Amino acid sequence: MKQIISLSIVLFTVLFTSCTNSQTSKTNLDPTEFSKKIEEFPEATILDVRTPQEFSEGHIENAKNVDWNGNQFETQISKLDKNKPVLVYCLGGGRSSSAASKMRSEGFKEVYELNGGMMNWRSAGLSETTNTSTKPKAEGMTKSQFDKLITSDKIVIVDFFAVWCAPCKKMRPHLEEISKEMADKVIIIQIDVDQNHVLAKELKIEGLPTLHFYKNNELKLNNLGYMSKEEIIKQLN
């Protein structure tokens, strides 16, 4: 009798563990994992949730563009097969995370996200394509031009941002105040990663906002994410 009970407990544990593992499968993927998932599911929908302009300037091959911030997002995703895997990405991961959550709430069975978005994809050296009807995207600032910008006897803070990035907008007033209040010791430089994608790739900018703190031309701090004014000043001191 004890053996039967023990066997039942073992079977229950195995079944419960299997069930739990299937429900907690990894859905936030790094670029290599995301690329392998595309190969694994050739029938999957690859969903680029950036703006049409961003999409036209470079996207993952075979991706479909549905702007997360557009007015037709829900209408457009309603036309997709909810039983097929969806691989979703944006530039830095913020919009795709929101889009993925929305799609799961709408009943999509498998939704995978590209961690760090196109910034990580490009940093990993993976391929992308552009619309043939558009002009090639300008590369923007070169590394040598950037090196000249950070050459100073003051502390240089480089703010890597994008116009669509909400935390970037929230942090900008702090940087502007610091630029005025500490002008004798600090220089603030702002670089739009959408306009300088080659530089962002070379400097391995993996998300937004990113702040680089330079002193004597040497990178002292690489901070990914929002910082309050007090936190920024603390690092300066």
C-alpha positions, 0 to 999 in steps of 0.5 A: 500500500505504501509503495502504491502511495509513493508511486502516486506521489512520484507520478503527480510530481512529474506531471506537475513539474512538466506542466509548470515547465511548459507554462514558464518556457522562455519568451524573452530571447537574446538575438541569437535565440531569436534568430534560431526561433525564426529558423525553428518556426518558419510559419511564425509571424515576425512582427516589427512594432516600430513606426513605418519610417523606422521599419523602412530604414532597416528590419528583420527579413520577412517581418510585418510592420504593425506600429504599436503607437498607431491607431490600428494596432488591435485591428491589425493583430486581430487578422493574425492566427493566434495559434501560430507563434509570433516573434515581436521586436522594436528598437530597444525592447520597450514597445515590443514588451507592451505589444507582447503583453497585449497580444497574450491578453488577446489570446495569442498562444506563443509570443516571443520578444527580442530582448534589446530589440534591433539595437541588440540585433545589430550589436550582434552583427545579425542581418537586416534588410531595407525597403528597396523603395527608400533611400539607404539610411544615413550612418550618422556620426562616426566613431572618430567624430564621437571621440573628438566630442568627448575630448574635454578636461570636464566630465562629459555625459553622453545621453543616448536617446530616441524621440519615442523613448518615454524614460528618455523624455523624463530624464532630459529635464534633469540633464538640461538642469545639470548642464546649466547648474554645473556648466563649469565642470560638466558637458552634456552631449545628446545622441539620437540612436535612430540617426546614429545607428552605426555609432550605437552599434559600435559602442554596444548601446543595448537599450535606452536611455543609456548614459555614458560618463567620461572623464579624461576621455575614459569611460567611467560609467555605463548606465542603462535605464532612467536616472534621477537628477540626484543619482546623476549628481551622485555619480558626478561627485 
